[in-house]
């Protein structure tokens, strides 16, 4: 009997879910950078960094981003 089997289907579903999560993360970071007042070039750099280095890129972005909208949390 041919086919990919249940394990193959599970692997494909998990892979598709991770791909969708990766794309959503890239879109969120790009939009977040633009909403915080960063330049389009910086937002594009964030997007490219997250496309190629998703985990490291996200950690670095979360560390270096700052609230540039003027409303700071807690104030």
C-alpha positions as CSV (number, residue, x, y, z in Angstrom):
1,X,0.0,0.0,0.0
2,X,1.5,3.4,-1.1
3,X,0.9,6.8,0.2
4,X,2.4,8.9,2.9
5,X,0.6,7.6,5.9
6,X,-0.7,9.2,9.0
7,X,2.8,10.3,10.2
8,X,3.4,12.0,6.8
9,X,0.1,13.8,7.0
10,X,0.9,14.9,10.6
11,X,4.3,16.2,9.5
12,X,2.8,18.1,6.6
13,X,0.2,19.7,8.9
14,X,2.8,20.7,11.5
15,X,5.1,22.1,8.8
16,X,2.2,24.1,7.3
17,X,1.3,25.5,10.7
18,X,4.9,26.5,11.4
19,X,5.1,28.2,8.0
20,X,1.9,30.2,8.6
21,X,3.2,31.2,12.1
22,X,6.5,32.3,10.5
23,X,4.7,34.4,7.9
24,X,2.4,35.9,10.5
25,X,5.3,36.8,12.7
26,X,7.1,38.5,9.8
27,X,4.0,40.6,9.0
28,X,3.5,41.5,12.7
29,X,7.1,42.7,13.1
30,X,7.0,44.8,9.9
31,X,3.7,46.4,10.9
32,X,4.9,46.9,14.5
33,X,8.1,48.7,13.3
34,X,6.1,51.0,11.0
35,X,3.5,51.8,13.8
36,X,6.3,52.6,16.2
37,X,7.6,55.3,13.8
38,X,10.6,53.5,12.4
39,X,11.6,54.2,8.7
40,X,10.4,51.9,5.9
41,X,14.0,50.8,5.4
42,X,14.3,49.7,9.0
43,X,11.0,47.9,8.9
44,X,12.1,46.1,5.7
45,X,15.4,45.2,7.4
46,X,13.4,43.7,10.3
47,X,11.2,41.7,7.8
48,X,14.3,40.3,6.0
49,X,16.0,39.4,9.2
50,X,13.0,37.5,10.4
51,X,12.6,35.7,7.1
52,X,16.1,34.3,7.3
53,X,16.7,34.1,11.0
54,X,13.3,33.8,12.7
55,X,14.2,33.1,16.3
56,X,17.3,35.2,16.6
57,X,15.7,38.0,14.5
58,X,12.6,38.1,16.8
59,X,14.7,38.2,19.9
60,X,16.9,41.0,18.6
61,X,13.9,43.0,17.4
62,X,12.1,42.7,20.8
63,X,15.3,43.9,22.5
64,X,16.0,46.9,20.3
65,X,12.5,48.1,19.7
66,X,11.3,51.0,21.7
67,X,8.0,52.9,22.1
68,X,8.4,55.8,19.7
69,X,4.7,56.7,19.6
70,X,5.0,58.9,22.6
71,X,2.8,56.9,25.0
72,X,4.9,54.9,27.4
73,X,3.4,52.1,29.4
74,X,2.6,53.0,33.0
75,X,2.5,56.8,32.4
